[in-house]
């Protein structure tokens, strides 16, 4: 799994949008990294026509979230918001 691109976003709960390559044959674009009320970060599938375009098994969602957090950490020097 590889984070291809990550972009911090402004919003009280939304942290970043990212593009991820799950395998060489599967890429997802504009996955949302969001902070939940309990402070945990979670990945959400992009939406099409107001509905999620995919769903993730909890293990895959956690792997994607951890990869996005690591990728975002490399940009942290340029972002003053608290994650």
N, C-alpha and C positions, 0 to 999 in steps of 0.2 A: 504494500500500500504506500502511495506517495501523494503528498499534498502538492498539487501543481501550482496553485496560486491561493493566497489568502489576503483578504481585504478587510481591515477593521471598519466597522460601521458605527454610526452614532445612534444611540438609543438606550433607554434605561435597562432593557433586558438583552437586546441583541448585541453580540460581541463582534462577530465577523461573518463574512460570507467566504466560502472556500470551494475550490475545485479539487476533486480527489480522483486518483486513479486506483481503483480497487484491484484490478488485474490489468494486464496489457490489453484485454478485450473489453473492459468496462470502465468508463469514466462518468462521474457525476459532477454537474456544474451547479454553482450557486447553492450549496448546502449551507444551512444557517446554523451557526454556533450561538446558542442562547443560554443565558444564566437563569436557572429556575429560582423560585422563591427561597429554597433552602440553601442557595449558593452554589449548587453543583452546575457544571456546564453540560449541555446536551446538544447533540446534532439532530437537525430536522431536515427532512427531504425538501427540495424545492417545490414550489407550487405551480400548477398549471390550471388556469381557469378557476382559481380560488381553492383548489383542493390539492393535497399532497400528491406528488407524482410517483412516489415510491414509499416503501416502508422498510425498516431495517430491523434485523434480529438484534436483541439487546447486546449480544457480544460484538457484533459488527459495529453497531452504533458506538459502543464504548471504545473500540479500536480507532474508529474514525475521529471521535472526540479527542482522544489522547494524541493522535497524530496532529490534529489541528492545533491543540494547545501547544505542542512542541514547536510547530511552525510559527505560531503567533509569538511565542517566546523569543524567537530570533528577531522579531520586529519590535519588541517591547521598548527598546532604547528610543524609538521614535514616537511612541504613544504614551501619553501621560495618564490615560484613564486607568483605573484599577480594574483588573479582571476579576 
